[in-house]
Amino acid sequence: MRPAKATAAAVTAVTAALGTAAAAVAAGRFASDAALRAPAGRPLPSEPRLTVHATGDGRISLTRALASLRPGTYGLSGNGTHAVVGPVLESAPHEADTVVRRLEAVTRGTLEPGAKVWLTPQLHIGDPSTALGIDHVDVSIPGELGPLPAWFVPGMRDTWVITVHGLGATREHPMVVMDFLRRLRLPVLDLAYRGDPGAPRSADGLGHLGETEWRDLDAAIRHAVRHGARNVILHGWSTGATMCLHAAAHSALRDHVRGLVLDSPVLNWETTLRALAVARRTPGPLLPLAVRAAQGRTGLRGERTRTAADPALLRVPTLVLHGPDDAVAPWALSRRLAEQRPELVTLRAVPGAPHAAMWNADPAGYEEALRRFLTPLM
């Protein structure tokens, strides 16, 4: 081969290799977005879209799928629509490819046949006053990135519950337990944190799976103590549960933390990122690139999450509510945590529940477990 042709061939090969590498890096970044850019109030990639087939007489017919057959009560969201659906109506007439559920309410928009929707644990929309008829106060909490909006529901006790949502949700999600907590006369502070609507964004515009967001929860603890809370109980879902673990271990006010309630906790961010990337149909060979992309973009390191979930760092009673069918945060990690600290951790399994929907699958059982856990801590 002549030198000029050999050089051209070498340049072409290098260019092709660089192009393949660049494409792989881009694919890794795209896959990592499933967790790092999970939009508030939108479904996670693990949540399938369903089609509305018909509505009427307090019923709704949906595409037959494992999701539409889940037990319990859920929000049903679509583009510009929101409704509340109850249990599956097994005896209702239906086509073989559909499922009929009870239609409790249409809270926004209309549900037309052919509409694309998804089930969500976020049952309520609005604020505690409009959604639940519960008096509340809008408060602004000073955070390290700027003011953090929160809803405060007053109560008679000096132990406050601070609620913090997780991936794909907003502070509307914790309203599923707000009326229950109000009946126990517990003040509730429901927090919006960095990246949420109305809250400041992180400098990189990405979510950090609780690894930096916990400092906003720390600010909420300071606010609670400054305004009369003698103790706090931290109640978090998904990455919100990760934030609770970080705050209980590292907050300067951690001595005021009386207990933790962890719903579907993300105890290993790499595992959760991989799960969401797989749900986005990321090929297996690209999953390590998704993890590395997340590390490079956010500074996330697995050691910090393992430290947050270190059983040796638990100092207070902890209730873990988790489902063996969770496809986003592995149940096995919660079970291991309970096995390693049985004197502090109570684990309640909720079969058939998707990620962060333990209340939805079994509201009565969830609230009874919560009542038994909270009563000695109030």
C-alpha positions, 0 to 999 in steps of 0.5 A, spaced: 500 500 500 502 506 498 504 511 504 498 516 502 493 510 501 495 507 508 495 514 511 488 515 509 486 508 511 489 509 518 485 516 519 479 513 516 479 507 522 481 512 527 475 516 525 470 511 525 473 508 532 472 515 535 465 516 532 463 509 535 466 511 542 463 518 541 456 515 540 457 510 546 458 516 550 452 519 548 448 513 549 451 513 556 449 520 557 442 519 554 441 512 559 443 516 565 438 521 564 433 516 566 435 517 573 438 524 573 433 528 569 427 524 571 422 530 571 417 532 577 410 529 576 412 525 570 412 517 569 419 513 570 421 509 564 419 503 568 411 505 568 408 503 562 403 507 558 396 505 558 390 506 553 383 508 555 378 504 552 371 507 555 369 510 561 362 511 564 358 509 571 364 510 575 368 505 571 374 506 567 376 500 562 384 500 560 389 496 556 390 489 560 397 489 563 400 488 569 400 495 571 393 496 570 391 489 574 395 492 580 391 492 587 389 498 590 388 506 589 392 510 584 392 517 580 391 516 573 395 521 569 395 523 562 397 529 558 392 535 561 388 529 565 388 526 572 383 522 575 383 517 581 382 510 580 380 504 585 380 497 585 379 492 579 372 490 578 373 483 576 366 482 575 365 487 570 364 486 563 370 487 559 374 485 553 379 480 553 385 485 552 382 490 557 381 491 565 375 495 568 377 499 575 373 503 579 373 511 577 373 514 583 374 521 580 376 526 574 380 531 578 383 535 571 381 535 564 377 529 561 378 522 559 377 520 552 377 513 549 384 513 546 387 517 551 394 515 553 395 515 561 399 511 566 398 509 573 402 514 579 402 513 586 401 521 586 393 521 588 392 528 589 393 534 585 393 542 588 395 543 595 392 541 602 387 546 602 384 545 595 385 537 594 384 535 602 380 541 605 386 541 610 388 548 612 395 549 611 400 555 611 405 556 605 412 557 607 419 558 604 425 555 607 432 558 606 436 553 603 443 553 600 441 554 593 435 559 595 428 559 598 425 552 598 417 552 598 413 547 603 406 546 605 406 546 613 399 543 616 399 545 623 398 540 629 398 540 637 404 536 638 411 538 638 414 532 634 413 534 627 413 529 621 417 532 615 415 529 608 419 528 602 418 525 595 422 521 590 423 520 583 418 522 578 414 525 583 412 532 587 410 534 594 403 533 592 405 525 593 406 525 600 399 528 601 396 521 601 398 520 608 397 528 610 390 527 613 392 521 617 398 524 620 393 530 621 388 526 625 394 524 629 395 531 631 402 531 628 404 537 624 407 536 617 412 540 613 411 537 606 418 540 602 419 541 595 427 541 594 432 543 588 429 541 581 422 541 584 417 546 581 418 553 584 425 551 587 432 552 585 435 548 580 442 545 582 448 548 578 448 542 573 441 542 572 441 534 574 438 530 580 443 527 584 439 521 587 439 524 594 446 525 594 446 533 594 438 534 595 439 531 602 442 538 604 435 541 603 432 536 608 437 539 613 434 546 611 427 543 613 429 540 619 433 547 621 426 550 620 422 546 624 426 546 630 427 554 629 419 554 629 418 550 635 419 542 633 422 539 639 423 532 635 422 530 627 420 524 624 423 524 617 418 520 612 421 519 605 419 516 598 424 513 593 430 518 593 427 522 598 428 516 603 435 516 601 435 524 603 432 521 610 438 517 611 443 522 609 440 527 614 439 522 620 447 521 619 450 527 617 445 533 619 448 538 625 441 537 628 441 529 627 439 529 635 432 532 633 431 526 629 426 521 633 425 516 627 425 514 620 419 512 615 422 509 609 418 508 603 421 504 597 428 507 599 433 507 594 439 504 597 444 503 591 443 509 586 447 505 581 442 499 581 437 504 581 440 508 575 441 501 571 434 499 572 431 505 569 436 505 564 434 498 562 426 500 562 429 505 557 431 499 553 438 501 554 442 495 551 446 491 556 453 493 554 451 500 555 449 500 562 456 501 565 457 507 560 450 510 563 453 509 570 460 512 568 456 518 565 452 519 571 459 519 575 462 524 571 456 529 570 454 529 577 460 527 582 456 521 584 460 515 588 457 509 590 461 509 597 457 515 599 450 512 598 453 505 601 455 510 607 448 513 607 445 506 608 450 503 612 446 499 618 452 501 623 450 509 622 442 508 624 441 511 631 433 511 631 427 507 630 426 506 622 420 503 619 421 501 612 415 499 607 417 496 601 415 491 595 418 485 593 416 487 586 419 494 586 423 494 579 426 501 581 429 500 588 431 492 590 427 489 595 433 485 597 437 491 600 431 493 604 431 486 607 438 486 608 438 492 612 432 490 616 436 483 618 442 487 620 439 492 625 433 488 627 433 492 634 431 498 630 428 496 623 421 494 622 420 492 615 413 491 612 413 488 605 407 490 600 406 485 595 404 487 588 406 494 589 410 498 584 416 503 586 414 508 591 406 506 591 406 502 598 400 506 601 396 505 594 397 498 594 394 497 601 392 504 604 389 501 611 395 496 612 400 502 611 396 507 615 396 501 621 403 500 620 405 507 621 400 508 627 404 503 631 410 506 629 409 513 630 405 512 637 411 511 641 415 517 638 410 522 639 
